[in-house]
Amino acid sequence: MPTVGVKRDLLFKALGRTYTDEEFDELCFEFGLELDEITSEKEIISREQGDCKAAGASEVILYKIDVPANRYDLLCLEGLVRGLQVFKNKLEAPRYRRVSPASGDPQKLIITKETAAVRPHAVAAVLRNITFTQERYDSFIELQDKLHQNICRKRSLVAIGTHDLDTISGPFTYTAKPPGDIIFKPLNQAKEFTATELMSLYKTDSHLRHYLHIIEDKPVYPVIYDSNGVVLSMPPIINGDHSKITLNTKNVFIECTATDVTKAKIVLDMMVTMFSEYCSQPFTVEEAEVVYPDGKTCIYPELAYRKEKLSSEFVNRKVGINESTEKIAQLLTRMCLSSQATGNGDEIEVEIPPTRSDVIHACDIMEDAAMAYGFNNITRTTPRTYTVANQFPLNKLTELLRQDMAAAGFTEALNFALCSEEDIADKLGKKISETKAVHISNPKTAEFQVARTTLLPGLLKTIAANRKMPLPLKLFEISDVVLKDETKDVGARNSRHFCAVYYNKSPGFEVIHGLLDRTMQLLEVKSARGEGYHIQAADDCSFFPGRCAEIFVHGKSIGRLGVLHPDVINRFELTMPCSALEMDIEPFLGHTAEIPLTHDVPMQEVVKHKFPTQGESLQAPVSRPTSTKTVFGDMSTPAGLKALNDFLADKSYIEGFAASQADTAVFDAIPSAPSQTFCHLLRWYNHIKSFQRERASLPLAKCQFALPASPSASTNNTSDDDIDLFGSDDEAENAEAAQIKEQRLAEYAAKKSKKPALVAKSSILLDVKPWDDETDMAKLEECVRNVSMDGLLWGQSKLVPVGYGIKKLQIGCVVEDDKVGTDLLEEAITAFEEYVQSVDVAAFNKI
């Protein structure tokens, strides 16, 4: 989000009142802004450059305000004040007008055909009889900078030029010439330069050097002349010094050259609407005429107002409020969107001013209505429907494989998704044209030129960076690669790959082959042609001839394994044999991993569908069994309901991760809807109630949760013969015992459901270095082992020669990640300053 810095006192003066910091922060929030920081120019310089540089800087309080990226009308003090005043009903939104010159023809800007090769579009306007003060001038310049960085995309789309009209004469010509033919005196320079000299001059300029690349490779540079041949500007680099504006400037000529004419129109509208209030006729802008190479003539600025219509029902439904049509029209008017009810039902006509280029859809208008209403004033409601989140299947499979690969003794590596062209082509013995690589159009470094198409180079580079680690090195990675795919709307797709490498004095092909078999065993794929998986010999320039195999699953090739070619190993600066396995794991899901999370519903169906209200039932009442007994207890008693509520505290269903017959059985055992006290139970009850139509098709329960009803002790038509005169009190005792048993069963079920979480552990190898060769290493090791913490277990150690008779202590340990960190360990060990010089982590592996 862009940040606008305004002087607090100047802002309050324009608003007509003062605010405390808290009050203004609240006002910004209500208007959809955020008061990011309260600072001063001196504080900013002191923080960035030091106190000595800040001496003499202004201590005036500045408000740093974050504004939405598409609200270009709020990027200056004028627009910000105007918006807040209208929002607080202290001002009516102004009406912007384009007017003709009081005398003579409008200023004319003629575009020649040569500009088509660089920046083919231009627009222009005039601010007549404007009055500048120092604050207004500073705001005028700052708005240009903000627009350049935002919508203008650092001048690549649009470049703004502002000129003192009284120092130049029209008509103006926008053309393009070879850089050697352009000679003028640039802004704030003492002599004239050619365009070529200027490009060299500004290569060291901290501000302008960022824009040189836009035109420096072009055969011609754009330039604007007046009728006397005076250079106004060389867009998008620099304006001419002859026409620069000052505090005494009364008439401002604004031109915008662009590669995108729509963006140019928006930028011009923003510049003139924000500062036209300082003209002798406020909010009026003098038109200018632009003539294109084909003879077409356009009048700018457009200052176009447009009207949109929407219903108050749409706003109420989307925001979650219930306001009248007139009230919503008033809310929109407060957001500078002049609105009124048309009288045709609940229809509202909204007029969108030229300052609100961010409004492109009815949803944008609805958002403004919600903002004016106040987000904090919207009543919080519970959703009428419930959904249950599940882990994305591909990610779930990835996590399961990661755990088992680690259990197989392989260490996981995570590498960048971007790499160099050399990594995926030349080093693997392939041509870049043969890969389906997605290229970065303007890479910053040679290391990040393309999106990786294979995980193998990343793992080999990881091994090269850890060559000194003890052998063998066994690494794996499960991550996405990016491949070109013309069937996708973006032209590329992600594919989840699994890659493993084994690096040792011997190739270790049997290790990689065994890892493949173990992986297939975990994926429940049998070793068989056709219905299972098999491997067959293949040729690949990245692998040693005769030592490469292709992996087939259900007849489809998913990857390769084998011994890497010696040339490939040498290109990655490795010296020992290496075996590798890489395959696509998405086919094991049974369907593509890019399944949508929801299905598309036609808009007509959404509008026509009516959800039942709370008073309506989903269908005819379902007959409930007479039994209220469940494993959680009697559902007709508070104790039973509480046990079930506790059980559902961290669960969505009675059994598994989807609704089943177990849910309907327990649902039927509950006599009536539970009270609000049992929030988890009520949430589950309402959710299962929505399944009444399809309850018969739900999966069967794996366990019995509802218990059969016990015979009734009495009926309404009992006779004397039914009375047992010799009965005992054991029945009452048995009922009490049964209730206790049910309660204990419920507590046991709840306790059993909460399995203890796995404890994450790591194996760490530390290098503890002494001060010199006279350090008592036995005492040093004793000190290290005396470090005790919860979750720390010391292992084996040895002394490793370093040089000049000095030895370091290499000691291993196992730690619980949540309890012990490497920083904590190093701090504890280096506390023994008499013996320990430093501590380094030599190896770190997850267990």
ChimeraX attribute file (.defattr): number of C-alpha atoms within 10 A of each C-alpha:
attribute: neighborCount
match mode: 1-to-1
recipient: residues
	/A:1	11
	/A:2	19
	/A:3	19
	/A:4	21
	/A:5	23
	/A:6	17
	/A:7	18
	/A:8	20
	/A:9	16
	/A:10	14
	/A:11	18
	/A:12	14
	/A:13	11
	/A:14	16
	/A:15	16
	/A:16	11
	/A:17	9
	/A:18	14
	/A:19	13
	/A:20	8
	/A:21	13
	/A:22	10
	/A:23	11
	/A:24	16
	/A:25	18
	/A:26	15
	/A:27	18
	/A:28	17
	/A:29	15
	/A:30	18
	/A:31	20
	/A:32	16
	/A:33	16
	/A:34	19
	/A:35	20
	/A:36	15
	/A:37	14
	/A:38	15
	/A:39	17
	/A:40	20
	/A:41	17
	/A:42	19
	/A:43	20
	/A:44	16
	/A:45	17
	/A:46	16
	/A:47	12
	/A:48	10
	/A:49	11
	/A:50	13
	/A:51	13
	/A:52	9
	/A:53	13
	/A:54	18
	/A:55	11
	/A:56	8
	/A:57	14
	/A:58	12
	/A:59	13
	/A:60	14
	/A:61	18
	/A:62	21
	/A:63	23
	/A:64	20
	/A:65	22
	/A:66	20
	/A:67	23
	/A:68	15
	/A:69	14
	/A:70	16
	/A:71	16
	/A:72	24
	/A:73	26
	/A:74	27
	/A:75	29
	/A:76	24
	/A:77	24
	/A:78	20
	/A:79	19
	/A:80	20
	/A:81	18
	/A:82	21
	/A:83	21
	/A:84	21
	/A:85	20
	/A:86	17
	/A:87	22
	/A:88	14
	/A:89	13
	/A:90	13
	/A:91	13
	/A:92	16
	/A:93	19
	/A:94	14
	/A:95	13
	/A:96	21
	/A:97	17
	/A:98	19
	/A:99	14
	/A:100	14
	/A:101	15
	/A:102	9
	/A:103	6
	/A:104	7
	/A:105	11
	/A:106	20
	/A:107	21
	/A:108	19
	/A:109	25
	/A:110	20
	/A:111	24
	/A:112	16
	/A:113	13
	/A:114	17
	/A:115	21
	/A:116	15
	/A:117	13
	/A:118	18
	/A:119	25
	/A:120	22
	/A:121	20
	/A:122	26
	/A:123	26
	/A:124	27
	/A:125	30
	/A:126	29
	/A:127	26
	/A:128	22
	/A:129	16
	/A:130	19
	/A:131	19
	/A:132	18
	/A:133	12
	/A:134	10
	/A:135	12
	/A:136	17
	/A:137	16
	/A:138	13
	/A:139	20
	/A:140	19
	/A:141	12
	/A:142	17
	/A:143	23
	/A:144	21
	/A:145	16
	/A:146	18
	/A:147	24
	/A:148	20
	/A:149	14
	/A:150	17
	/A:151	19
	/A:152	23
	/A:153	12
	/A:154	18
	/A:155	23
	/A:156	19
	/A:157	20
	/A:158	28
	/A:159	26
	/A:160	28
	/A:161	22
	/A:162	24
	/A:163	24
	/A:164	20
	/A:165	21
	/A:166	13
	/A:167	13
	/A:168	20
	/A:169	14
	/A:170	15
	/A:171	16
	/A:172	22
	/A:173	21
	/A:174	27
	/A:175	22
	/A:176	25
	/A:177	15
	/A:178	13
	/A:179	20
	/A:180	13
	/A:181	13
	/A:182	18
	/A:183	16
	/A:184	21
	/A:185	20
	/A:186	25
	/A:187	16
	/A:188	11
	/A:189	10
	/A:190	9
	/A:191	10
	/A:192	14
	/A:193	17
	/A:194	15
	/A:195	23
	/A:196	16
	/A:197	13
	/A:198	19
	/A:199	19
	/A:200	12
	/A:201	13
	/A:202	17
	/A:203	15
	/A:204	11
	/A:205	10
	/A:206	8
	/A:207	9
	/A:208	15
	/A:209	15
	/A:210	15
	/A:211	18
	/A:212	16
	/A:213	13
	/A:214	16
	/A:215	18
	/A:216	14
	/A:217	9
	/A:218	13
	/A:219	12
	/A:220	20
	/A:221	26
	/A:222	26
	/A:223	23
	/A:224	24
	/A:225	22
	/A:226	16
	/A:227	12
	/A:228	11
	/A:229	12
	/A:230	19
	/A:231	24
	/A:232	30
	/A:233	28
	/A:234	24
	/A:235	24
	/A:236	27
	/A:237	24
	/A:238	19
	/A:239	24
	/A:240	23
	/A:241	20
	/A:242	19
	/A:243	22
	/A:244	20
	/A:245	19
	/A:246	13
	/A:247	13
	/A:248	11
	/A:249	18
	/A:250	18
	/A:251	19
	/A:252	21
	/A:253	21
	/A:254	20
	/A:255	24
	/A:256	22
	/A:257	27
	/A:258	25
	/A:259	19
	/A:260	16
	/A:261	18
	/A:262	12
	/A:263	17
	/A:264	25
	/A:265	21
	/A:266	20
	/A:267	26
	/A:268	22
	/A:269	25
	/A:270	25
	/A:271	22
	/A:272	23
	/A:273	25
	/A:274	23
	/A:275	24
	/A:276	23
	/A:277	19
	/A:278	18
	/A:279	18
	/A:280	14
	/A:281	12
	/A:282	17
	/A:283	19
	/A:284	23
	/A:285	27
	/A:286	22
	/A:287	23
	/A:288	25
	/A:289	20
	/A:290	27
	/A:291	19
	/A:292	18
	/A:293	15
	/A:294	9
	/A:295	10
	/A:296	8
	/A:297	14
	/A:298	13
	/A:299	16
	/A:300	21
	/A:301	27
	/A:302	17
	/A:303	21
	/A:304	13
	/A:305	13
	/A:306	10
	/A:307	12
	/A:308	14
	/A:309	16
	/A:310	17
	/A:311	18
	/A:312	23
	/A:313	16
	/A:314	15
	/A:315	23
	/A:316	18
	/A:317	11
	/A:318	13
	/A:319	18
	/A:320	14
	/A:321	15
	/A:322	14
	/A:323	13
	/A:324	14
	/A:325	21
	/A:326	17
	/A:327	16
	/A:328	25
	/A:329	21
	/A:330	19
	/A:331	21
	/A:332	26
	/A:333	23
	/A:334	28
	/A:335	24
	/A:336	23
	/A:337	23
	/A:338	19
	/A:339	23
	/A:340	20
	/A:341	22
	/A:342	14
	/A:343	11
	/A:344	8
	/A:345	10
	/A:346	15
	/A:347	19
	/A:348	22
	/A:349	18
	/A:350	22
	/A:351	18
	/A:352	21
	/A:353	20
	/A:354	21
	/A:355	25
	/A:356	19
	/A:357	17
	/A:358	16
	/A:359	17
	/A:360	11
	/A:361	9
	/A:362	15
	/A:363	14
	/A:364	12
	/A:365	22
	/A:366	22
	/A:367	16
	/A:368	22
	/A:369	25
	/A:370	23
	/A:371	21
	/A:372	21
	/A:373	22
	/A:374	15
	/A:375	14
	/A:376	10
	/A:377	10
	/A:378	13
	/A:379	10
	/A:380	8
	/A:381	7
	/A:382	8
	/A:383	7
	/A:384	11
	/A:385	10
	/A:386	14
	/A:387	8
	/A:388	9
	/A:389	8
	/A:390	9
	/A:391	8
	/A:392	13
	/A:393	13
	/A:394	16
	/A:395	13
	/A:396	12
	/A:397	16
	/A:398	19
	/A:399	13
	/A:400	12
	/A:401	18
	/A:402	19
	/A:403	13
	/A:404	14
	/A:405	21
	/A:406	17
	/A:407	12
	/A:408	12
	/A:409	13
	/A:410	23
	/A:411	19
	/A:412	19
	/A:413	15
	/A:414	13
	/A:415	14
	/A:416	11
	/A:417	17
	/A:418	19
	/A:419	21
	/A:420	19
	/A:421	21
	/A:422	18
	/A:423	24
	/A:424	24
	/A:425	19
	/A:426	14
	/A:427	18
	/A:428	22
	/A:429	18
	/A:430	16
	/A:431	13
	/A:432	14
	/A:433	8
	/A:434	8
	/A:435	16
	/A:436	15
	/A:437	22
	/A:438	19
	/A:439	17
	/A:440	12
	/A:441	8
	/A:442	8
	/A:443	12
	/A:444	9
	/A:445	9
	/A:446	11
	/A:447	13
	/A:448	18
	/A:449	21
	/A:450	22
	/A:451	22
	/A:452	27
	/A:453	24
	/A:454	23
	/A:455	27
	/A:456	22
	/A:457	22
	/A:458	22
	/A:459	22
	/A:460	24
	/A:461	16
	/A:462	16
	/A:463	22
	/A:464	15
	/A:465	13
	/A:466	12
	/A:467	16
	/A:468	8
	/A:469	11
	/A:470	9
	/A:471	11
	/A:472	13
	/A:473	17
	/A:474	23
	/A:475	22
	/A:476	25
	/A:477	24
	/A:478	23
	/A:479	20
	/A:480	19
	/A:481	19
	/A:482	20
	/A:483	19
	/A:484	17
	/A:485	14
	/A:486	10
	/A:487	9
	/A:488	9
	/A:489	8
	/A:490	9
	/A:491	11
	/A:492	16
	/A:493	17
	/A:494	15
	/A:495	18
	/A:496	19
	/A:497	21
	/A:498	22
	/A:499	23
	/A:500	26
	/A:501	27
	/A:502	26
	/A:503	22
	/A:504	16
	/A:505	11
	/A:506	12
	/A:507	18
	/A:508	20
	/A:509	22
	/A:510	12
	/A:511	15
	/A:512	22
	/A:513	18
	/A:514	12
	/A:515	17
	/A:516	18
	/A:517	17
	/A:518	15
	/A:519	15
	/A:520	17
	/A:521	12
	/A:522	12
	/A:523	15
	/A:524	11
	/A:525	16
	/A:526	15
	/A:527	15
	/A:528	13
	/A:529	13
	/A:530	12
	/A:531	12
	/A:532	15
	/A:533	20
	/A:534	19
	/A:535	19
	/A:536	10
	/A:537	15
	/A:538	16
	/A:539	14
	/A:540	21
	/A:541	14
	/A:542	20
	/A:543	26
	/A:544	17
	/A:545	15
	/A:546	12
	/A:547	17
	/A:548	26
	/A:549	21
	/A:550	20
	/A:551	23
	/A:552	20
	/A:553	22
	/A:554	16
	/A:555	13
	/A:556	11
	/A:557	15
	/A:558	18
	/A:559	19
	/A:560	23
	/A:561	27
	/A:562	29
	/A:563	24
	/A:564	25
	/A:565	21
	/A:566	16
	/A:567	17
	/A:568	21
	/A:569	20
	/A:570	13
	/A:571	15
	/A:572	18
	/A:573	15
	/A:574	19
	/A:575	15
	/A:576	14
	/A:577	19
	/A:578	28
	/A:579	27
	/A:580	28
	/A:581	27
	/A:582	24
	/A:583	23
	/A:584	19
	/A:585	20
	/A:586	20
	/A:587	15
	/A:588	16
	/A:589	12
	/A:590	7
	/A:591	9
	/A:592	11
	/A:593	18
	/A:594	12
	/A:595	10
	/A:596	7
	/A:597	7
	/A:598	6
	/A:599	7
	/A:600	7
	/A:601	8
	/A:602	8
	/A:603	9
	/A:604	8
	/A:605	9
	/A:606	9
	/A:607	8
	/A:608	8
	/A:609	9
	/A:610	8
	/A:611	10
	/A:612	10
	/A:613	9
	/A:614	8
	/A:615	6
	/A:616	8
	/A:617	11
	/A:618	15
	/A:619	9
	/A:620	8
	/A:621	8
	/A:622	9
	/A:623	7
	/A:624	13
	/A:625	13
	/A:626	13
	/A:627	18
	/A:628	23
	/A:629	23
	/A:630	24
	/A:631	23
	/A:632	28
	/A:633	29
	/A:634	23
	/A:635	26
	/A:636	16
	/A:637	12
	/A:638	13
	/A:639	16
	/A:640	22
	/A:641	20
	/A:642	19
	/A:643	24
	/A:644	26
	/A:645	23
	/A:646	18
	/A:647	23
	/A:648	20
	/A:649	15
	/A:650	11
	/A:651	16
	/A:652	23
	/A:653	19
	/A:654	22
	/A:655	16
	/A:656	12
	/A:657	12
	/A:658	13
	/A:659	20
	/A:660	22
	/A:661	21
	/A:662	21
	/A:663	25
	/A:664	21
	/A:665	20
	/A:666	23
	/A:667	22
	/A:668	19
	/A:669	21
	/A:670	23
	/A:671	14
	/A:672	11
	/A:673	12
	/A:674	20
	/A:675	10
	/A:676	10
	/A:677	10
	/A:678	18
	/A:679	15
	/A:680	20
	/A:681	24
	/A:682	17
	/A:683	19
	/A:684	20
	/A:685	20
	/A:686	16
	/A:687	18
	/A:688	20
	/A:689	17
	/A:690	15
	/A:691	17
	/A:692	15
	/A:693	12
	/A:694	8
	/A:695	16
	/A:696	12
	/A:697	10
	/A:698	15
	/A:699	12
	/A:700	12
	/A:701	17
	/A:702	11
	/A:703	9
	/A:704	12
	/A:705	20
	/A:706	23
	/A:707	17
	/A:708	12
	/A:709	12
	/A:710	9
	/A:711	6
	/A:712	6
	/A:713	6
	/A:714	9
	/A:715	7
	/A:716	5
	/A:717	6
	/A:718	9
	/A:719	8
	/A:720	7
	/A:721	7
	/A:722	9
	/A:723	10
	/A:724	8
	/A:725	8
	/A:726	5
	/A:727	8
	/A:728	9
	/A:729	7
	/A:730	9
	/A:731	11
	/A:732	10
	/A:733	11
	/A:734	11
	/A:735	11
	/A:736	12
	/A:737	12
	/A:738	13
	/A:739	17
	/A:740	13
	/A:741	14
	/A:742	19
	/A:743	20
	/A:744	16
	/A:745	17
	/A:746	23
	/A:747	19
	/A:748	13
	/A:749	16
	/A:750	18
	/A:751	11
	/A:752	10
	/A:753	12
	/A:754	10
	/A:755	7
	/A:756	7
	/A:757	6
	/A:758	6
	/A:759	9
	/A:760	12
	/A:761	18
	/A:762	15
	/A:763	18
	/A:764	20
	/A:765	19
	/A:766	22
	/A:767	21
	/A:768	26
	/A:769	23
	/A:770	22
	/A:771	15
	/A:772	15
	/A:773	13
	/A:774	10
	/A:775	16
	/A:776	12
	/A:777	20
	/A:778	11
	/A:779	11
	/A:780	21
	/A:781	19
	/A:782	10
	/A:783	15
	/A:784	22
	/A:785	15
	/A:786	11
	/A:787	13
	/A:788	12
	/A:789	13
	/A:790	9
	/A:791	13
	/A:792	18
	/A:793	15
	/A:794	16
	/A:795	13
	/A:796	9
	/A:797	15
	/A:798	13
	/A:799	16
	/A:800	13
	/A:801	11
	/A:802	10
	/A:803	9
	/A:804	8
	/A:805	9
	/A:806	17
	/A:807	20
	/A:808	23
	/A:809	22
	/A:810	20
	/A:811	20
	/A:812	20
	/A:813	16
	/A:814	20
	/A:815	23
	/A:816	17
	/A:817	16
	/A:818	10
	/A:819	13
	/A:820	17
	/A:821	13
	/A:822	16
	/A:823	9
	/A:824	11
	/A:825	18
	/A:826	16
	/A:827	12
	/A:828	14
	/A:829	21
	/A:830	17
	/A:831	14
	/A:832	13
	/A:833	11
	/A:834	12
	/A:835	23
	/A:836	23
	/A:837	15
	/A:838	16
	/A:839	20
	/A:840	13
	/A:841	15
	/A:842	14
	/A:843	14
	/A:844	15
	/A:845	14
	/A:846	16
	/A:847	17
